[in-house]
Amino acid sequence: MTTLRDTARGAARGAATEAIRPQPQQRVLEVDALRGFALLGILLVNTLTMAGTAGLLGGRPSGATDTVALWLVDFLAQGKFYLLFSFLFGYSFTLQAASAERAGARFGPRTMRRLLGLFVLGALHAVFLYIGDILTTYALLGLILFAARRVTPEGAYRAALWVWGVFGSFLLLLGALGTLAGPESDADRAAVVAEAAELTAAYRGGFTDVVGANVGQLPFAVIALVTMSGFVVAAFLLGLSAGKRQWLTRADGASLRRILATGLCVGVPAATFAASGVAGPLSPRWELLAAMTGVVVAPALSAAYVAGLLLWFGTPSGARAAGVLAPAGRMALTNYLTQSLVMALIFTGYGLGLYGRVGIAVPLGVALVLYAAQLALSGWLLRRYRLGPVERVLRAFTHFREVNDR
């Protein structure tokens, strides 16, 4: 007997089919739509960094509007969407394996070429546009995903919990020790302000100044990679487990509602504490512990977002929304790099040079406009071409052959 969810999912697939030219390989609407949604959260978080806000200039925002904007971004997005992207990366890994099998291709060489292509794109992205690049992280940690490709769904799930537990315990301990150590000394605060001023001057300078600042920040990017690698790997493994079960297309409404309720009950208090420590009203002494708590418990809200969206996609209005989001998700790599390019042209010295000059609310408004434009443009492009421009290049390198446009 056909359920309402099945009917709505069929409508969603029909909406996406109307907007997107069919592909020779299988696509999963839910994966593309979730990835398209994740682009928004990634953009909001990255924009604050590229605009020279979110604490980069020392201290907290002074105005009420900027304080509320920072609080909401930290509460809703910080740490949640890169995990969603990571989960979908692991899920898509199983789809790529199935595609290689259908084509009779060797999955190992194809995967290594794809990861190498991602690493090169990510390295160029980090040096010339945005130091917070995630592609190099995915390329390197994707080797772990490849090594785990034959693990059972249950084994991948258990491994994800162990990795998350170990790294989460370490970060919570680090946050607790930072809180017990008390506030920074005047000398430490002065050093942070001086470093922020130096970085601001570089990002307001010319092209070579901006690139030099990005290169100078690479050691800190490596430290961030090591610190966050456990959570990325855990999300990879959860995605791998879910992909092997084809969970996104088979999950029933009851299980999705349980995940949604549990994720909200756990994630909302943790996200509230995290945002209050970063943006206020908690004192700066709690900032490190609050931030670490937000990172460790972020998967709860990420899971709630997934469950809530899947439930919504099973309704007529959600089906239409999925049809709008899916094209952006299909060309997520192009959109991700375009976001950095646009923000660099607005905020760095080789563009308008607005780094650190416009607060928090204004960059977020710009980000929302850009995201809306990307949704519209993605749908328009994919009605005419099978792939986004960067996806075309990566696919050609991965498959070592030219990809037909039409």
N, C-alpha and C positions, 0 to 999 in steps of 0.2 A: 504494500500500500504506500502510495507516495505521500510524504509528509510535507508540511508547510516549508520546513527548512530545505528539503530537496527541491521543491518548486521554486523557492526564492533563489537558491543557489543556481538553478538552471537559468533563471532570469538574469542573474548577475553575469553568468558566463555569456549569455546572449548579448547583454549590454556591452561587455568587453569585446565580443566578436565584431559587433557593429563598429566599434571605435578602433579596432586593431586588425590589421591584415593577418590572417592565419599564418602560423609558423610550421615548418616541416617537422620540428621536434615538439614534444609535448610541453605545455606550459601549465602551471597551476595558478589559477586566478588568485587564490588566497595568498600565495607567496608574493606575487607581484603587488597586490593591493596593500598588504602589510608593509612591504618594502617601500612603497610609495608614501604610506603614512609615516614611516620611520624617517624619511627624508626631512620632514618638518621639524621633528625634535632635534635631529643632528644639526640642522641649519640654525635653529635658535641658540643652541649651546655654542656652536662654533662662531657665530656672529659676535657674541659678547667678547670672545677672546680676540677675534680679528679687529674688533672696534676699539680695543684697549680698555675694556671695562671689566666687570666681574672681578674686582679686586686687584687687577694688574697694576693700577696706579697707586696702590696703597690705601688702606682703609676701606670703609663701607660707603655706599652712596648716601648723600645728604638729603636729597629731595624725597618727598613722599612717593611721587610717581615712580621714580627710579628704584626706590626701595621695594615697592610692591612688585614692580616688573622683575627685579632680580629674584625676589622671594618666589614668585610664581614659576619662573624658569627653573630654579633649583628644585622646587617641589615637584613639578610636572615632568621635567625633561632631563635634568642632570643625571647622568649615569644610566638612564633607563633605555635610551634609544640606541646607543651603541651596542648594548646587550641584545636588543631586538634584532639589529642588523647582524650581529654575530650568530644568533640563533638561526636566522634565515640563511646565513652563509653555510652553516652546517646542514640545514635542511636541503638547500639547493645542491649540496655536494652529492646527495643520494640521487637527485634528478640527473645530474651530470653523469654519474656512473651509469645510470639506466640508459641515457642517451648514447653514451659510448658503446654500451653493449648492443643496443639496437643497430648502431652503425657498423658494428664489427671492428671498432677501433680499439687500440691499446690505451686503457685508461691511465696508466702510469705516466707515460711520456706526455700525453695530452694535459694531465694535471700539472706536471712540472713546468710545462711551457706556460700554462695559465698563471701559475703562481709567480713565475719569473716575470711575466708581463705585468702583473699587479705590482710586484716589487719595484720595477723600473718606473711605472707610472707614479707610484707612491713616493719614491725618492725625489722625482722631479717636482711633484706636488709640494713636498715638504720644504724643499730648498727655495723654490721660486714663488710659492703662493702661501702655504699655511703649514706651520711647523707641527700642528696637531694632527697630521695625516694619520689615517687608520689603515690605508691600503698596505703599507709595508708591514704593519703588524699582522694583518690577515695573511699576507704572503708567507711570512716566517712561521707563524703559528699554524698555518694551513698544512705544514709538513706533519704536525702532530695529528691533525685530522686525517691526513692521508694514511699515516701509519696505523690509525685506529679503524680503517675503513671496513675491516672484516669482523669487528666486534659485534656481539649481539645487541639488540636494542636495550635489553636489561643491563648488560655490561656497560654500555655507554652511559646509561642513566646513573648507575651506581658510581662510575668513575667521575661523572660531572659533580655529584654531591660531595665526593671526597675532595676534589680539587677546590670546589667552592668553600668547603669547610676549612681547609687548611689555610688558604689565602685570606678568607674572611676573619679567621681567628687572629692571624698576624696583624691585619689592619686594625682590628678593634683593640688589640693590645697596644699597638702604636698610638692610636688615638687616646687611649686611657693614660698612657705614660705622658703624652703631651699635655693632657689636662692637669695631671698631678704636678707637672713641672712648673705650671703657672704661666703667666703672660710673658711675652718677649721683653727683653731688656730694652732700654732706650737706644743702646748701641745697635742691637739687632734690628729694631724698627727703622733706625736711620739708614742702615745698610740696605734694607728692603726698599725704602723710598728712593735712595740713590740709584739702585739698580733699575727700579721702575722708570725713573727719569731718563736714564741712559737708554733704556729700551725704547721709550717713547720718542726720543730724539732720532734714533735709528729708523724707526718705522715711519717717521715723518720726513725722512731724508729721501735721497734718490734711489734708483733701482739697486745700485751696488750696496748701499747702506741697508736696504731691506733684505737683500739676499745674505749679506754678511750677518745681520741679526738672526736670520733663520738658521744659518750654519752655526752660529755661536750657541743657539739654543738646542742643537742636536744632542749634546750629552744629557740634558734634562729630559729630552724626548725618549732617550734610551732608558733612563731611570723610570719614567712613566710606563714604558712598555713592560719592563720587568715587574713593576708593581701591579699593573692591571692585567698581565698576561693570564693569570689564573682564572679570572672571571671571563675573559674572552674564550679560553679553552673550555671552561665549563659550559658556556653558552653554545660553543661549537658542538660539544658532545651531546648536549640536550637536543640540539637541532638534528644531529645525526640519528639519535634515537627516535625522535619524532618522525624524521623522514623515512626511516626504515619501516615504520608503522603506518606511513601515509596519514599521520594524525590530523593534519590540517583539513583534510577532506573527509575524514571519518569520525571526528570527535562528535559526540552526541550533545544535545542541549543541556542535559543534566550535569554532565561532567564539566562543561564550559561554565555553567552557573556556579558550580562549586569552586572552580579555579578563580573566577571573578570575585566571589565573596571572600575567599581566603586571601587572595592577593590584596584586596582593598583593606581588609582587617589588619593585615601585617604591614603592608606598604604605606598606608596613609599616615599612621603615627610616626614611622621611621622617617618618612619624607618630610613631615612637619618639623621634627626635631632637626633634621639636616638643614632645611631651609632657614629655620630660626637661628641656627648657629652661624650660618654663612651671611645672612642678610639682616639678622636681628629678629626678635628683641633680645635673644640671649647674648651675654657678654662675649667678647672675643676669646676669652679663655676656653670656651666650649667649642670653638670653631673646628679644631682638628678632629675631635671626637665626633662631632656632628657630621662632618664631611665623610669620615670613615664609615660611620653608621649608614649614611646615605648610600655609599658605594656598595657596602656589603648586603644591604637589604633591598637595593634597587631591583633585583630580579622579581620581587613580589609584585611591584607595580607593572613591570614589563609583562609579566604573565597575565595580570589583570587586563592590560591593554589588548593583548592578543585575544583573550577569551571574550572580552566585551565586543571587540571588532568582529570576531567570527560570528557571534550571536547577532550582531547588527547586520552583517552581510547576508544573513538568512532572512531578512525582511525586504519588502519591496524598495523602501528608501535606501537601505543599506546596500542592496544590489546595485542601485544606480551609483551610489558613492564608490563602490568597489570598481565599477566600470570607469570612473574618473581617475581613481588612484592607481589602477593597474598599469596604464601606460607610463606614468612617472616611475613606477617601480621596475618596469621592464628596461628602462634606460637610466637606472639609478646611478651607474658609474658616471655617465655623462653629466647628469644633474648634480651629483656630488662635487665634481671638479668645477663645474660651472658656478656653483655657489661660491666656492673659494675665489674664483677669478673675479666675479662681480664684487665681492666684498673687498678683495685686495685693491681693485680699481677705485673703490669708494674711500677706503680708510688708510691705505698706505701712501707713502710719499710719491710713488710712481703713478698714483691716481690723484684723487682729490685731497689726500693728506689729512683726513678727518680723524685720525687715530687719537683716541683719548679726548676728543673735543665735544662729543655730542651726547654724553650720558649713556643711559641704558635703554630707556623706552624708545627713543628714536631709531637706533639700530634694529630693535626688535620689530618695529613697524615696517622698516625697509625689508626685513627678512620675510615677513608675512606677504608683502606685495610680490617679492621675488618668487616665493613658493607658489602663489596663485598663478603667476605667469608661467612657471615651469609645468604646472598641471595642464594648463591650456596648450602650451607649446608641445608637450610630450604627446598628447592626444593627436594634435595636428600632424606631427612628424610621423608617428607610427601608423597613421592612415595612409601614408605614402611610401614608407620604407619599413623593412623588417626589423632594423636595428638602429639604435642611436649611434652617433658618429664614433664615440670612444669604444662602445661595445663592438662596433664593426672592426676597428683596429685590433682590439684584444682577441676577438674571435678569429680573425685572419691569422694572427700570430699563433694562437693556440692550435689551430687546425692546419697551419702551414698551407693555406690555400686562399684564394680570393673568394669573398662572400658576395653573392649576388644581391643587389639592392632589392630587386622586385621579384 
